[in-house]
């Protein structure tokens, strides 16, 4: 899991845990002191917020567990996967587009950061250079031809040393 995503999730977890342990109990106590709980809007709002915070904490902790299970060794070296940068030709728009496949927390379409769980991301995962992905988006069907692919391993420099290069340097 990218460190900045881990830090972002941990920060949100920490803020919500603080709110749940300190701020909400104080709000609930203050609302209870106001009397009749059946018509006490402050009390009901604080309880609703408490339920929301508990649910969000559960989601965040589950997502942290899922992301910690990502094994970079299982990401393909010759096909698009998490962390890949993919240059595609979009025949619908008649243009080349660069996408980077990222986690849902990092996605930002305006910057070309596409979640691996989005329609375009799912369509590109597993594709090689020359493959065409037929993708159904809310705006209609698109065909994206993979022109260039750089995997997370290429960017880390793991595949940059070929056997021939190793032999010639000996």
N, C-alpha and C positions, 0 to 999 in steps of 0.2 A: 504494500500500500504506500502510495506517495506520502512522504512525511508531512507536507502541508495539509493534506486531507485529514490525516490522523490528528494533527494539531487542531484543525478546525472543528472536527467532531468532538474531540476531548474538551475543547473550550466551551462548546455548546452544552455538553453534558455537565460540565462543572457549573455553568451559570444556572442551568435548570435545577440541578441538585441543591444549589444554594437557595434558589427561590422556593423550592419545595420544603426545605428544612427550616428556613428562617422567615422569609417574607410572607408566604401564604398562611402559616400558622398564626402570625401576628394579625393578618387581615381577618382571618376567621374568628379569632378571639375578640377582636374589636367589634365585629359584626354581631357576635353572640351577645356581647354586653349591651347591644342596642335593644334587645328584647325579642319579641315575637318573631320566630324564625320563619313561619309560614309566609309572611309578607315582607321578608327582609331581603331586598334586592342585593345588597352588598354581600350578604352571606351566600346567597345562591350563585352570584358571580364568582366569588372566591372559591367555592366548591367546584364550579365548572372549570375554572382555571386549574385547580389542583388535579382534576381528572385529565385535562389536556396535557399538563406537564408530565404526569405519570405515563400517559400513552406515548408522548414524544420521547421520553427517556427510554422507554422500552424499544422504540424504533431505532434510536441512535445506538443503543448497546447491541442490538441485533445486527445492525449495519457494520459496526466495528468488528464484530465476530466474523461476519461474512468476508469483510475485506482482509482480515488477518489470515484467512485461509487461502488467499490468492498466492499461488506458487509460480514465480516467474519462469521456472524451468518448464512448466506446462504450456507456456505461451509459444506458439509456433514461430519458427525462425524463417519460414519461407512463405507464410501466408499472413494476411491482415489479422491482427488481434489487439488486445489491450495495449496501449502505448504506441501503436503504429501510426505513422504519418502516411496517408494515402492520397496520391494525386489522381483524380478521376476526370474523365471527360463526360459531361452531362449532355447527352444528345438532345434532351428536351430544351435546355437553355442555350445549347451550342457554345459551351464554355468549359474551361478547365477549372476545377475547384480543388482546394487542398483541405483535407479533413485530418484531424488527429483524433484517434479513438481513446476516450478517457472514461473515468467513472462518472456516474450520474451527478455526483457532487461537483465535479469540475466542468460540466458541460456548459458551453456558451456558444450558441450557433453563430452569433455575430463575429466570433473570433475563430470559427472553424473547429471548435472543440465539440465533438459529437460523442454522446454517450454510447457505449457498446450496447445499451438496452433500447436505444431509440430505433425507429424504423430504418433509418439510413445506416446506423451503426450495426444493427443486426444483419442488414443486407450485405455489408462489407466484410464482416468477420468471416474469416476462412477463405477469402478471395486472394488470388495471385495476380501478378501482372498479366494483362491480356483478358482476364475474366470480366464478364459483364454481370452486374447485379441489377435485377429488375426489382424496383422498390415501390411499394404503394405508400404514399404519404397522404396527409389530409388534403394536399393540393393536387392530388392525382398521381398517376404512375410515372416513374422516372427510370431511365436506364443509365447506369453509371458504369463506364468502362475504366478498369484500373490501368493507369498509365505508368505509375511509379509507386513503389512501396518501400518504406523504410520501417523496419520493425524496431521494437524496443531494444532488442539485442544488438542491432546495427548501431543504434544511437549510443548504446553503452560501450561500443567499441569491441564487443566480444567476437564479432565475425569479420573484423577488418584484417586479420592476419591470416592469409591463405597459406596452404602448405608450400606452394611455390615460393612465396615471399620468405617463409621460414627457412627453406632449403638454401636460398640464395644468400641469406645473411650468415650462414654457417661457414 
